[in-house]
């Protein structure tokens, strides 16, 4: 559990940095952050998979988030919130082994830690809307 949280936080930091400096090298950023932060050994691998999923499907993820973030354009969102949402959406879409409840709980906790006072509620609402739109029946995981 701790390893995955560390990985999600690493992924957030890489995605945030890439948002601000798109010309940065993803591998270099990740290696630097892993060295700087330390943390569980497996965190870097999961973070890399998560970042690659976001970058590889960014247009699809951004379109999905735009549809479900009522009255909020992605470019107007706080960069932290936007990248937490991207990572959570990537897990929801491309990491079938991670239950929805884990995705949303982790995203909300990370938003509370790194975002504003309202980030947790905002992230919860958007990711829940994405999940409900994708689920065949209400309440399924």
Secondary structure, 3 states (H helix, E strand, C coil): CHHHHHHHHHHHHHHHHHHHCCCCCHHHHHHHHHHHHCCCCCHHHHHHHHHHHHHHCHHHHHHHHHHHCCCCCHHHCCHHHHHHHHHHHHHHHHCCCCCHHHHHHHHHHHHHHHCCCCHHHHHHHHHHHHHHHHCCCCCCC
